[in-house]
């Protein structure tokens, strides 16, 4: 289950990256990708992948409002696309999912940042998410 959810997070990050890069925040453009992904065990992750992407899109302003106060002297748009969307995934899990403990969401976000960005991004993501966790 843990590895499957991690894969779902990675796939969600790819979809959110594309949305952010193209500024097309419409899930219908990605329904095919969510419904018929081309990876191993896709049937097992598509439900969680759909939850992540749709939760973020439906609550993007709420989620972003949690990030903004934690990045003092920065604007959300100045964050790297990957870091911004890793934070969004983690916040969706922390605040909108009932079955993911916040500490697990933070740990998974740190691993995503280390894998897709760099080690320092993991520290940055940890700092932002830890502040949000303490606030809520």
N, CA, C and O atoms as CSV, one atom per row, in Angstrom:
chain,resi,resn,atom,element,x,y,z
A,1,UNK,N,N,0.832,-1.204,0.000
A,1,UNK,CA,C,0.000,0.000,0.000
A,1,UNK,C,C,0.874,1.264,0.000
A,1,UNK,O,O,0.603,2.219,-0.729
A,2,UNK,N,N,1.928,1.253,0.832
A,2,UNK,CA,C,2.795,2.417,0.938
A,2,UNK,C,C,3.445,2.743,-0.407
A,2,UNK,O,O,3.479,3.902,-0.822
A,3,UNK,N,N,3.958,1.719,-1.083
A,3,UNK,CA,C,4.619,1.940,-2.372
A,3,UNK,C,C,3.616,2.392,-3.431
A,3,UNK,O,O,3.946,3.201,-4.298
A,4,UNK,N,N,2.403,1.875,-3.361
A,4,UNK,CA,C,1.383,2.268,-4.331
A,4,UNK,C,C,0.993,3.732,-4.142
A,4,UNK,O,O,0.843,4.469,-5.117
A,5,UNK,N,N,0.831,4.147,-2.897
A,5,UNK,CA,C,0.506,5.556,-2.645
A,5,UNK,C,C,1.656,6.464,-3.051
A,5,UNK,O,O,1.435,7.562,-3.562
A,6,UNK,N,N,2.866,6.014,-2.827
A,6,UNK,CA,C,4.015,6.816,-3.244
A,6,UNK,C,C,3.997,7.001,-4.763
A,6,UNK,O,O,4.268,8.092,-5.265
A,7,UNK,N,N,3.677,5.936,-5.480
A,7,UNK,CA,C,3.580,6.019,-6.944
A,7,UNK,C,C,2.456,6.967,-7.348
A,7,UNK,O,O,2.604,7.735,-8.299
A,8,UNK,N,N,1.338,6.920,-6.634
A,8,UNK,CA,C,0.222,7.832,-6.918
A,8,UNK,C,C,0.651,9.285,-6.712
A,8,UNK,O,O,0.285,10.164,-7.492
A,9,UNK,N,N,1.424,9.528,-5.665
A,9,UNK,CA,C,1.927,10.887,-5.423
A,9,UNK,C,C,2.840,11.342,-6.560
A,9,UNK,O,O,2.761,12.485,-7.010
A,10,UNK,N,N,3.695,10.449,-7.015
A,10,UNK,CA,C,4.601,10.793,-8.122
A,10,UNK,C,C,3.811,11.106,-9.391
A,10,UNK,O,O,4.120,12.064,-10.100
A,11,UNK,N,N,2.813,10.311,-9.667
A,11,UNK,CA,C,1.982,10.550,-10.859
A,11,UNK,C,C,1.194,11.850,-10.716
A,11,UNK,O,O,1.040,12.596,-11.683
A,12,UNK,N,N,0.699,12.118,-9.514
A,12,UNK,CA,C,-0.013,13.383,-9.268
A,12,UNK,C,C,0.929,14.558,-9.496
A,12,UNK,O,O,0.538,15.571,-10.077
A,13,UNK,N,N,2.167,14.424,-9.041
A,13,UNK,CA,C,3.146,15.489,-9.231
A,13,UNK,C,C,3.381,15.755,-10.718
A,13,UNK,O,O,3.501,16.908,-11.133
A,14,UNK,N,N,3.445,14.703,-11.509
A,14,UNK,CA,C,3.635,14.870,-12.953
A,14,UNK,C,C,2.456,15.611,-13.589
A,14,UNK,O,O,2.645,16.505,-14.415
A,15,UNK,N,N,1.253,15.231,-13.198
A,15,UNK,CA,C,0.059,15.884,-13.755
A,15,UNK,C,C,-0.007,17.343,-13.312
A,15,UNK,O,O,-0.265,18.227,-14.129
A,16,UNK,N,N,0.222,17.600,-12.032
A,16,UNK,CA,C,0.192,18.976,-11.532
A,16,UNK,C,C,1.289,19.823,-12.165
A,16,UNK,O,O,1.092,21.008,-12.434
A,17,UNK,N,N,2.439,19.209,-12.400
A,17,UNK,CA,C,3.533,19.910,-13.081
A,17,UNK,C,C,3.072,20.382,-14.459
A,17,UNK,O,O,3.281,21.535,-14.834
A,18,UNK,N,N,2.447,19.479,-15.203
A,18,UNK,CA,C,1.952,19.840,-16.534
A,18,UNK,C,C,0.911,20.949,-16.456
A,18,UNK,O,O,0.935,21.890,-17.250
A,19,UNK,N,N,-0.001,20.834,-15.495
A,19,UNK,CA,C,-1.033,21.865,-15.338
A,19,UNK,C,C,-0.415,23.215,-15.021
A,19,UNK,O,O,-0.790,24.235,-15.600
A,20,UNK,N,N,0.530,23.210,-14.103
A,20,UNK,CA,C,1.179,24.450,-13.684
A,20,UNK,C,C,2.001,25.049,-14.816
A,20,UNK,O,O,1.978,26.261,-15.031
A,21,UNK,N,N,2.713,24.219,-15.526
A,21,UNK,CA,C,3.561,24.677,-16.626
A,21,UNK,C,C,2.738,25.299,-17.755
A,21,UNK,O,O,3.127,26.315,-18.330
A,22,UNK,N,N,1.611,24.687,-18.062
A,22,UNK,CA,C,0.767,25.170,-19.152
A,22,UNK,C,C,-0.310,26.132,-18.682
A,22,UNK,O,O,-1.015,26.733,-19.493
A,23,UNK,N,N,-0.435,26.275,-17.365
A,23,UNK,CA,C,-1.476,27.108,-16.749
A,23,UNK,C,C,-2.875,26.668,-17.185
A,23,UNK,O,O,-3.770,27.491,-17.374
A,24,UNK,N,N,-3.042,25.361,-17.339
A,24,UNK,CA,C,-4.350,24.777,-17.666
A,24,UNK,C,C,-4.799,23.952,-16.474
A,24,UNK,O,O,-4.465,22.773,-16.358
A,25,UNK,N,N,-5.558,24.580,-15.591
A,25,UNK,CA,C,-6.000,23.945,-14.351
A,25,UNK,C,C,-7.382,23.338,-14.543
A,25,UNK,O,O,-8.339,23.705,-13.861
A,26,UNK,N,N,-7.467,22.416,-15.470
A,26,UNK,CA,C,-8.735,21.776,-15.791
A,26,UNK,C,C,-8.539,20.271,-15.777
A,26,UNK,O,O,-7.818,19.717,-16.607
A,27,UNK,N,N,-9.180,19.626,-14.836
A,27,UNK,CA,C,-8.976,18.183,-14.688
A,27,UNK,C,C,-9.458,17.410,-15.909
A,27,UNK,O,O,-8.962,16.316,-16.176
A,28,UNK,N,N,-10.405,17.952,-16.648
A,28,UNK,CA,C,-10.922,17.219,-17.810
A,28,UNK,C,C,-9.824,16.971,-18.846
A,28,UNK,O,O,-9.868,15.976,-19.569
A,29,UNK,N,N,-8.851,17.860,-18.919
A,29,UNK,CA,C,-7.745,17.674,-19.866
A,29,UNK,C,C,-6.860,16.498,-19.465
A,29,UNK,O,O,-6.091,15.993,-20.282
A,30,UNK,N,N,-6.965,16.066,-18.227
A,30,UNK,CA,C,-6.108,15.002,-17.708
A,30,UNK,C,C,-6.881,13.754,-17.298
A,30,UNK,O,O,-6.304,12.815,-16.750
A,31,UNK,N,N,-8.189,13.742,-17.563
A,31,UNK,CA,C,-9.004,12.587,-17.185
A,31,UNK,C,C,-8.493,11.304,-17.816
A,31,UNK,O,O,-8.432,10.267,-17.156
A,32,UNK,N,N,-8.132,11.365,-19.068
A,32,UNK,CA,C,-7.622,10.168,-19.736
A,32,UNK,C,C,-6.349,9.673,-19.058
A,32,UNK,O,O,-6.165,8.472,-18.857
A,33,UNK,N,N,-5.480,10.609,-18.711
A,33,UNK,CA,C,-4.228,10.256,-18.055
A,33,UNK,C,C,-4.483,9.631,-16.681
A,33,UNK,O,O,-3.802,8.687,-16.280
A,34,UNK,N,N,-5.464,10.167,-15.976
A,34,UNK,CA,C,-5.801,9.629,-14.656
A,34,UNK,C,C,-6.511,8.285,-14.801
A,34,UNK,O,O,-6.262,7.357,-14.031
A,35,UNK,N,N,-7.380,8.190,-15.773
A,35,UNK,CA,C,-8.178,6.971,-15.926
A,35,UNK,C,C,-7.395,5.815,-16.533
A,35,UNK,O,O,-7.590,4.663,-16.146
A,36,UNK,N,N,-6.521,6.108,-17.468
A,36,UNK,CA,C,-5.808,5.052,-18.195
A,36,UNK,C,C,-4.302,5.285,-18.202
A,36,UNK,O,O,-3.695,5.387,-19.268
A,37,UNK,N,N,-3.714,5.367,-17.052
A,37,UNK,CA,C,-2.265,5.590,-16.977
A,37,UNK,C,C,-1.487,4.420,-17.550
A,37,UNK,O,O,-2.002,3.308,-17.663
A,38,UNK,N,N,-0.277,4.678,-17.899
A,38,UNK,CA,C,0.563,3.678,-18.541
A,38,UNK,C,C,1.732,3.277,-17.641
A,38,UNK,O,O,2.895,3.393,-18.026
A,39,UNK,N,N,1.402,2.802,-16.431
A,39,UNK,CA,C,2.434,2.371,-15.494
A,39,UNK,C,C,1.985,1.073,-14.821
A,39,UNK,O,O,0.808,0.714,-14.863
A,40,UNK,N,N,2.928,0.385,-14.209
A,40,UNK,CA,C,2.594,-0.841,-13.489
A,40,UNK,C,C,1.651,-0.544,-12.322
A,40,UNK,O,O,1.737,0.510,-11.691
A,41,UNK,N,N,0.763,-1.476,-12.050
A,41,UNK,CA,C,-0.185,-1.370,-10.932
A,41,UNK,C,C,-1.101,-0.156,-11.027
A,41,UNK,O,O,-1.598,0.332,-10.012
A,42,UNK,N,N,-1.326,0.335,-12.251
A,42,UNK,CA,C,-2.108,1.558,-12.388
A,42,UNK,C,C,-3.510,1.415,-11.813
A,42,UNK,O,O,-4.025,2.349,-11.198
A,43,UNK,N,N,-4.122,0.272,-12.004
A,43,UNK,CA,C,-5.468,0.058,-11.477
A,43,UNK,C,C,-5.517,0.288,-9.977
A,43,UNK,O,O,-6.518,0.769,-9.446
A,44,UNK,N,N,-4.434,-0.057,-9.298
A,44,UNK,CA,C,-4.400,0.056,-7.840
A,44,UNK,C,C,-4.151,1.481,-7.359
A,44,UNK,O,O,-4.466,1.800,-6.212
A,45,UNK,N,N,-3.596,2.341,-8.202
A,45,UNK,CA,C,-3.297,3.697,-7.739
A,45,UNK,C,C,-4.249,4.759,-8.289
A,45,UNK,O,O,-4.275,5.878,-7.778
A,46,UNK,N,N,-5.022,4.434,-9.309
A,46,UNK,CA,C,-5.779,5.502,-9.977
A,46,UNK,C,C,-6.814,6.159,-9.068
A,46,UNK,O,O,-7.100,7.346,-9.223
A,47,UNK,N,N,-7.373,5.415,-8.130
A,47,UNK,CA,C,-8.354,6.034,-7.222
A,47,UNK,C,C,-7.675,7.090,-6.349
A,47,UNK,O,O,-8.187,8.198,-6.192
A,48,UNK,N,N,-6.525,6.739,-5.785
A,48,UNK,CA,C,-5.826,7.694,-4.926
A,48,UNK,C,C,-5.264,8.854,-5.749
A,48,UNK,O,O,-5.275,10.000,-5.300
A,49,UNK,N,N,-4.785,8.563,-6.925
A,49,UNK,CA,C,-4.307,9.608,-7.832
A,49,UNK,C,C,-5.440,10.584,-8.142
A,49,UNK,O,O,-5.249,11.799,-8.093
A,50,UNK,N,N,-6.608,10.055,-8.456
A,50,UNK,CA,C,-7.767,10.910,-8.727
A,50,UNK,C,C,-8.132,11.756,-7.524
A,50,UNK,O,O,-8.459,12.934,-7.665
A,51,UNK,N,N,-8.077,11.153,-6.324
A,51,UNK,CA,C,-8.357,11.901,-5.098
A,51,UNK,C,C,-7.379,13.063,-4.950
A,51,UNK,O,O,-7.788,14.193,-4.684
A,52,UNK,N,N,-6.095,12.788,-5.122
A,52,UNK,CA,C,-5.097,13.841,-4.945
A,52,UNK,C,C,-5.304,15.000,-5.918
A,52,UNK,O,O,-5.369,16.159,-5.509
A,53,UNK,N,N,-5.405,14.680,-7.196
A,53,UNK,CA,C,-5.520,15.738,-8.207
A,53,UNK,C,C,-6.821,16.520,-8.039
A,53,UNK,O,O,-6.812,17.750,-8.074
A,54,UNK,N,N,-7.933,15.821,-7.858
A,54,UNK,CA,C,-9.202,16.534,-7.726
A,54,UNK,C,C,-9.271,17.335,-6.427
A,54,UNK,O,O,-9.814,18.439,-6.420
A,55,UNK,N,N,-8.735,16.806,-5.332
A,55,UNK,CA,C,-8.727,17.549,-4.060
A,55,UNK,C,C,-7.926,18.838,-4.185
A,55,UNK,O,O,-8.328,19.885,-3.678
A,56,UNK,N,N,-6.804,18.750,-4.859
A,56,UNK,CA,C,-5.978,19.941,-5.033
A,56,UNK,C,C,-6.684,20.961,-5.916
A,56,UNK,O,O,-6.710,22.149,-5.593
A,57,UNK,N,N,-7.254,20.510,-7.020
A,57,UNK,CA,C,-7.933,21.449,-7.917
A,57,UNK,C,C,-9.144,22.093,-7.259
A,57,UNK,O,O,-9.391,23.284,-7.446
A,58,UNK,N,N,-9.893,21.325,-6.498
A,58,UNK,CA,C,-11.094,21.859,-5.841
A,58,UNK,C,C,-10.759,22.786,-4.679
A,58,UNK,O,O,-11.584,23.612,-4.290
A,59,UNK,N,N,-9.570,22.658,-4.130
A,59,UNK,CA,C,-9.200,23.419,-2.936
A,59,UNK,C,C,-7.914,24.218,-3.127
A,59,UNK,O,O,-7.226,24.527,-2.154
A,60,UNK,N,N,-7.591,24.550,-4.355
A,60,UNK,CA,C,-6.303,25.180,-4.661
A,60,UNK,C,C,-6.097,26.491,-3.898
A,60,UNK,O,O,-4.992,26.755,-3.425
A,61,UNK,N,N,-7.129,27.306,-3.773
A,61,UNK,CA,C,-6.971,28.589,-3.082
A,61,UNK,C,C,-6.743,28.381,-1.587
A,61,UNK,O,O,-5.916,29.061,-0.980
A,62,UNK,N,N,-7.475,27.443,-0.999
A,62,UNK,CA,C,-7.287,27.100,0.411
A,62,UNK,C,C,-5.869,26.568,0.639
A,62,UNK,O,O,-5.177,27.002,1.560
A,63,UNK,N,N,-5.449,25.636,-0.199
A,63,UNK,CA,C,-4.121,25.034,-0.065
A,63,UNK,C,C,-3.034,26.091,-0.225
A,63,UNK,O,O,-2.110,26.162,0.585
A,64,UNK,N,N,-3.142,26.900,-1.254
A,64,UNK,CA,C,-2.142,27.946,-1.480
A,64,UNK,C,C,-2.122,28.967,-0.343
A,64,UNK,O,O,-1.072,29.526,-0.027
A,65,UNK,N,N,-3.280,29.210,0.272
A,65,UNK,CA,C,-3.334,30.157,1.395
A,65,UNK,C,C,-2.594,29.623,2.618
A,65,UNK,O,O,-2.210,30.395,3.496
A,66,UNK,N,N,-2.394,28.324,2.678
A,66,UNK,CA,C,-1.617,27.726,3.771
A,66,UNK,C,C,-0.118,27.855,3.509
A,66,UNK,O,O,0.677,27.954,4.444
A,67,UNK,N,N,0.260,27.853,2.231
A,67,UNK,CA,C,1.678,27.932,1.867
A,67,UNK,C,C,2.206,29.361,2.000
A,67,UNK,O,O,3.285,29.580,2.551
A,68,UNK,N,N,1.451,30.320,1.499
A,68,UNK,CA,C,1.919,31.699,1.367
A,68,UNK,C,C,2.498,32.292,2.659
A,68,UNK,O,O,3.570,32.895,2.602
A,69,UNK,N,N,1.846,32.152,3.817
A,69,UNK,CA,C,2.442,32.746,5.033
A,69,UNK,C,C,3.740,32.063,5.477
A,69,UNK,O,O,4.501,32.627,6.262
A,70,UNK,N,N,3.985,30.876,4.987
A,70,UNK,CA,C,5.165,30.107,5.401
A,70,UNK,C,C,6.386,30.375,4.535
A,70,UNK,O,O,7.476,29.894,4.843
A,71,UNK,N,N,6.224,31.127,3.466
A,71,UNK,CA,C,7.356,31.431,2.579
A,71,UNK,C,C,7.633,32.926,2.605
A,71,UNK,O,O,7.535,33.618,1.591
A,72,UNK,N,N,7.976,33.391,3.767
A,72,UNK,CA,C,8.207,34.822,3.981
A,72,UNK,C,C,9.142,35.408,2.912
A,72,UNK,O,O,10.135,34.799,2.513
A,73,UNK,N,N,8.784,36.593,2.481
A,73,UNK,CA,C,9.567,37.341,1.486
A,73,UNK,C,C,9.608,36.652,0.121
A,73,UNK,O,O,10.449,36.981,-0.715
A,74,UNK,N,N,8.727,35.723,-0.101
A,74,UNK,CA,C,8.622,35.045,-1.394
A,74,UNK,C,C,7.173,35.050,-1.820
A,74,UNK,O,O,6.266,35.119,-0.991
A,75,UNK,N,N,6.970,34.977,-3.101
A,75,UNK,CA,C,5.623,34.790,-3.631
A,75,UNK,C,C,5.517,33.343,-4.076
A,75,UNK,O,O,6.508,32.733,-4.477
A,76,UNK,N,N,4.328,32.806,-4.005
A,76,UNK,CA,C,4.089,31.417,-4.386
A,76,UNK,C,C,4.571,31.140,-5.807
A,76,UNK,O,O,5.114,30.072,-6.091
A,77,UNK,N,N,4.369,32.105,-6.691
A,77,UNK,CA,C,4.755,31.940,-8.089
A,77,UNK,C,C,6.272,31.845,-8.257
A,77,UNK,O,O,6.742,31.329,-9.270
A,78,UNK,N,N,7.042,32.332,-7.287
A,78,UNK,CA,C,8.506,32.288,-7.388
A,78,UNK,C,C,9.081,30.938,-6.983
A,78,UNK,O,O,10.234,30.632,-7.288
A,79,UNK,N,N,8.275,30.129,-6.293
A,79,UNK,CA,C,8.746,28.791,-5.949
A,79,UNK,C,C,8.888,27.977,-7.221
A,79,UNK,O,O,8.198,28.229,-8.208
A,80,UNK,N,N,9.774,27.011,-7.196
A,80,UNK,CA,C,9.878,26.102,-8.325
A,80,UNK,C,C,8.572,25.334,-8.494
A,80,UNK,O,O,7.872,25.062,-7.518
A,81,UNK,N,N,8.254,24.992,-9.714
A,81,UNK,CA,C,7.001,24.278,-9.985
A,81,UNK,C,C,6.933,22.971,-9.192
A,81,UNK,O,O,5.884,22.634,-8.643
A,82,UNK,N,N,8.013,22.257,-9.132
A,82,UNK,CA,C,8.009,20.991,-8.402
A,82,UNK,C,C,7.790,21.211,-6.910
A,82,UNK,O,O,6.955,20.538,-6.304
A,83,UNK,N,N,8.522,22.137,-6.312
A,83,UNK,CA,C,8.368,22.392,-4.887
A,83,UNK,C,C,6.944,22.833,-4.562
A,83,UNK,O,O,6.346,22.363,-3.594
A,84,UNK,N,N,6.412,23.730,-5.371
A,84,UNK,CA,C,5.056,24.242,-5.149
A,84,UNK,C,C,4.042,23.102,-5.167
A,84,UNK,O,O,3.150,23.047,-4.321
A,85,UNK,N,N,4.178,22.206,-6.119
A,85,UNK,CA,C,3.194,21.130,-6.243
A,85,UNK,C,C,3.429,19.982,-5.258
A,85,UNK,O,O,2.484,19.284,-4.889
A,86,UNK,N,N,4.649,19.784,-4.838
A,86,UNK,CA,C,4.908,18.827,-3.755
A,86,UNK,C,C,4.225,19.325,-2.483
A,86,UNK,O,O,3.597,18.546,-1.766
A,87,UNK,N,N,4.347,20.615,-2.208
A,87,UNK,CA,C,3.672,21.192,-1.040
A,87,UNK,C,C,2.155,21.034,-1.156
A,87,UNK,O,O,1.487,20.708,-0.175
A,88,UNK,N,N,1.621,21.260,-2.329
A,88,UNK,CA,C,0.172,21.119,-2.522
A,88,UNK,C,C,-0.295,19.694,-2.260
A,88,UNK,O,O,-1.328,19.483,-1.624
A,89,UNK,N,N,0.450,18.729,-2.743
A,89,UNK,CA,C,0.083,17.326,-2.517
A,89,UNK,C,C,0.096,17.022,-1.023
A,89,UNK,O,O,-0.843,16.422,-0.500
A,90,UNK,N,N,1.151,17.430,-0.342
A,90,UNK,CA,C,1.259,17.148,1.090
A,90,UNK,C,C,0.146,17.829,1.893
A,90,UNK,O,O,-0.422,17.229,2.805
A,91,UNK,N,N,-0.156,19.061,1.554
A,91,UNK,CA,C,-1.210,19.777,2.284
A,91,UNK,C,C,-2.562,19.131,2.030
A,91,UNK,O,O,-3.381,19.031,2.944
A,92,UNK,N,N,-2.804,18.698,0.812
A,92,UNK,CA,C,-4.059,17.985,0.527
A,92,UNK,C,C,-4.154,16.739,1.395
A,92,UNK,O,O,-5.214,16.444,1.948
A,93,UNK,N,N,-3.060,16.014,1.516
A,93,UNK,CA,C,-3.074,14.813,2.351
A,93,UNK,C,C,-3.213,15.166,3.830
A,93,UNK,O,O,-3.968,14.516,4.554
A,94,UNK,N,N,-2.498,16.179,4.278
A,94,UNK,CA,C,-2.527,16.554,5.689
A,94,UNK,C,C,-3.884,17.074,6.131
A,94,UNK,O,O,-4.365,16.742,7.214
A,95,UNK,N,N,-4.502,17.896,5.281
A,95,UNK,CA,C,-5.705,18.609,5.711
A,95,UNK,C,C,-7.003,18.100,5.095
A,95,UNK,O,O,-8.082,18.405,5.602
A,96,UNK,N,N,-6.921,17.335,4.019
A,96,UNK,CA,C,-8.145,16.912,3.334
A,96,UNK,C,C,-8.353,15.403,3.336
A,96,UNK,O,O,-9.431,14.932,2.973
A,97,UNK,N,N,-7.355,14.646,3.733
A,97,UNK,CA,C,-7.471,13.189,3.764
A,97,UNK,C,C,-7.622,12.739,5.206
A,97,UNK,O,O,-6.959,13.254,6.106
A,98,UNK,N,N,-8.493,11.784,5.408
A,98,UNK,CA,C,-8.705,11.278,6.768
A,98,UNK,C,C,-7.825,10.079,7.090
A,98,UNK,O,O,-7.697,9.701,8.255
A,99,UNK,N,N,-7.224,9.484,6.085
A,99,UNK,CA,C,-6.478,8.251,6.353
A,99,UNK,C,C,-4.968,8.371,6.186
A,99,UNK,O,O,-4.264,7.362,6.173
A,100,UNK,N,N,-4.466,9.598,6.057
A,100,UNK,CA,C,-3.018,9.802,5.973
A,100,UNK,C,C,-2.597,10.658,7.172
A,100,UNK,O,O,-2.965,11.830,7.257
A,101,UNK,N,N,-1.832,10.079,8.090
A,101,UNK,CA,C,-1.339,10.887,9.214
A,101,UNK,C,C,-0.474,12.039,8.699
A,101,UNK,O,O,0.310,11.846,7.770
A,102,UNK,N,N,-0.601,13.217,9.277
A,102,UNK,CA,C,0.173,14.366,8.796
A,102,UNK,C,C,1.677,14.111,8.724
A,102,UNK,O,O,2.331,14.569,7.787
A,103,UNK,N,N,2.228,13.399,9.683
A,103,UNK,CA,C,3.671,13.122,9.673
A,103,UNK,C,C,4.054,12.265,8.455
A,103,UNK,O,O,5.133,12.434,7.886
A,104,UNK,N,N,3.170,11.355,8.068
A,104,UNK,CA,C,3.425,10.533,6.880
A,104,UNK,C,C,3.401,11.409,5.631
A,104,UNK,O,O,4.251,11.268,4.751
A,105,UNK,N,N,2.425,12.313,5.557
A,105,UNK,CA,C,2.338,13.222,4.409
A,105,UNK,C,C,3.610,14.064,4.295
A,105,UNK,O,O,4.118,14.282,3.195
A,106,UNK,N,N,4.118,14.533,5.429
A,106,UNK,CA,C,5.340,15.338,5.429
A,106,UNK,C,C,6.533,14.493,4.983
A,106,UNK,O,O,7.317,14.922,4.136
A,107,UNK,N,N,6.669,13.310,5.544
A,107,UNK,CA,C,7.783,12.428,5.160
A,107,UNK,C,C,7.758,12.098,3.674
A,107,UNK,O,O,8.799,12.095,3.016
A,108,UNK,N,N,6.576,11.821,3.150
A,108,UNK,CA,C,6.453,11.505,1.726
A,108,UNK,C,C,6.800,12.722,0.859
A,108,UNK,O,O,7.424,12.577,-0.192
A,109,UNK,N,N,6.401,13.907,1.296
A,109,UNK,CA,C,6.723,15.126,0.550
A,109,UNK,C,C,8.231,15.365,0.537
A,109,UNK,O,O,8.790,15.773,-0.481
A,110,UNK,N,N,8.883,15.112,1.661
A,110,UNK,CA,C,10.332,15.269,1.731
A,110,UNK,C,C,11.002,14.313,0.750
A,110,UNK,O,O,11.938,14.694,0.046
A,111,UNK,N,N,10.527,13.081,0.705
A,111,UNK,CA,C,11.101,12.101,-0.225
A,111,UNK,C,C,10.874,12.508,-1.676
A,111,UNK,O,O,11.767,12.348,-2.507
A,112,UNK,N,N,9.692,13.032,-1.992
A,112,UNK,CA,C,9.434,13.524,-3.353
A,112,UNK,C,C,10.405,14.650,-3.704
A,112,UNK,O,O,10.975,14.675,-4.795
A,113,UNK,N,N,10.584,15.574,-2.771
A,113,UNK,CA,C,11.480,16.708,-3.025
A,113,UNK,C,C,12.914,16.237,-3.236
A,113,UNK,O,O,13.602,16.722,-4.135
A,114,UNK,N,N,13.365,15.300,-2.418
A,114,UNK,CA,C,14.724,14.776,-2.581
A,114,UNK,C,C,14.881,14.055,-3.915
A,114,UNK,O,O,15.913,14.178,-4.576
A,115,UNK,N,N,13.859,13.308,-4.306
A,115,UNK,CA,C,13.932,12.529,-5.539
A,115,UNK,C,C,13.857,13.406,-6.787
A,115,UNK,O,O,14.620,13.207,-7.732
A,116,UNK,N,N,12.946,14.365,-6.794
A,116,UNK,CA,C,12.684,15.126,-8.012
A,116,UNK,C,C,13.358,16.498,-8.064
A,116,UNK,O,O,13.458,17.095,-9.136
A,117,UNK,N,N,13.818,17.003,-6.919
A,117,UNK,CA,C,14.466,18.315,-6.922
A,117,UNK,C,C,15.901,18.145,-6.408
A,117,UNK,O,O,16.819,17.925,-7.198
A,118,UNK,N,N,16.093,18.245,-5.109
A,118,UNK,CA,C,17.410,18.016,-4.501
A,118,UNK,C,C,17.274,17.940,-2.982
A,118,UNK,O,O,16.192,18.162,-2.438
A,119,UNK,N,N,18.347,17.632,-2.320
A,119,UNK,CA,C,18.330,17.453,-0.871
A,119,UNK,C,C,17.854,18.713,-0.139
A,119,UNK,O,O,17.081,18.623,0.815
A,120,UNK,N,N,18.312,19.875,-0.584
A,120,UNK,CA,C,17.914,21.123,0.058
A,120,UNK,C,C,16.412,21.372,-0.079
A,120,UNK,O,O,15.792,21.953,0.813
A,121,UNK,N,N,15.839,20.941,-1.175
A,121,UNK,CA,C,14.391,21.094,-1.356
A,121,UNK,C,C,13.646,20.289,-0.293
A,121,UNK,O,O,12.590,20.709,0.180
A,122,UNK,N,N,14.193,19.138,0.080
A,122,UNK,CA,C,13.582,18.338,1.143
A,122,UNK,C,C,13.540,19.101,2.452
A,122,UNK,O,O,12.546,19.046,3.175
A,123,UNK,N,N,14.618,19.816,2.761
A,123,UNK,CA,C,14.667,20.623,3.985
A,123,UNK,C,C,13.662,21.769,3.926
A,123,UNK,O,O,12.972,22.059,4.903
A,124,UNK,N,N,13.593,22.409,2.770
A,124,UNK,CA,C,12.642,23.509,2.590
A,124,UNK,C,C,11.201,23.020,2.760
A,124,UNK,O,O,10.416,23.629,3.487
A,125,UNK,N,N,10.862,21.925,2.090
A,125,UNK,CA,C,9.512,21.353,2.165
A,125,UNK,C,C,9.184,20.981,3.612
A,125,UNK,O,O,8.079,21.236,4.090
A,126,UNK,N,N,10.137,20.387,4.294
A,126,UNK,CA,C,9.936,20.017,5.691
A,126,UNK,C,C,9.616,21.236,6.547
A,126,UNK,O,O,8.694,21.200,7.362
A,127,UNK,N,N,10.374,22.314,6.365
A,127,UNK,CA,C,10.153,23.529,7.145
A,127,UNK,C,C,8.774,24.126,6.921
A,127,UNK,O,O,8.095,24.512,7.873
A,128,UNK,N,N,8.365,24.202,5.672
A,128,UNK,CA,C,7.047,24.768,5.354
A,128,UNK,C,C,5.944,23.896,5.935
A,128,UNK,O,O,5.037,24.400,6.596
A,129,UNK,N,N,6.017,22.599,5.694
A,129,UNK,CA,C,4.952,21.703,6.145
A,129,UNK,C,C,4.903,21.574,7.667
A,129,UNK,O,O,3.824,21.467,8.249
A,130,UNK,N,N,6.056,21.584,8.301
A,130,UNK,CA,C,6.075,21.520,9.753
A,130,UNK,C,C,5.379,22.742,10.353
A,130,UNK,O,O,4.650,22.622,11.337
A,131,UNK,N,N,5.601,23.904,9.764
A,131,UNK,CA,C,4.924,25.122,10.223
A,131,UNK,C,C,3.417,25.031,10.043
A,131,UNK,O,O,2.658,25.465,10.910
A,132,UNK,N,N,2.987,24.475,8.937
A,132,UNK,CA,C,1.546,24.315,8.687
A,132,UNK,C,C,0.955,23.323,9.666
A,132,UNK,O,O,-0.146,23.534,10.175
A,133,UNK,N,N,1.669,22.249,9.936
A,133,UNK,CA,C,1.191,21.250,10.888
A,133,UNK,C,C,1.019,21.853,12.276
A,133,UNK,O,O,0.011,21.605,12.937
A,134,UNK,N,N,1.979,22.632,12.719
A,134,UNK,CA,C,1.895,23.261,14.039
A,134,UNK,C,C,0.751,24.274,14.112
A,134,UNK,O,O,0.160,24.481,15.173
A,135,UNK,N,N,0.451,24.894,12.991
A,135,UNK,CA,C,-0.618,25.902,12.920
A,135,UNK,C,C,-2.008,25.269,12.996
A,135,UNK,O,O,-2.942,25.895,13.497
A,136,UNK,N,N,-2.153,24.051,12.510
A,136,UNK,CA,C,-3.468,23.408,12.434
A,136,UNK,C,C,-3.692,22.411,13.525
A,136,UNK,O,O,-4.755,21.792,13.587
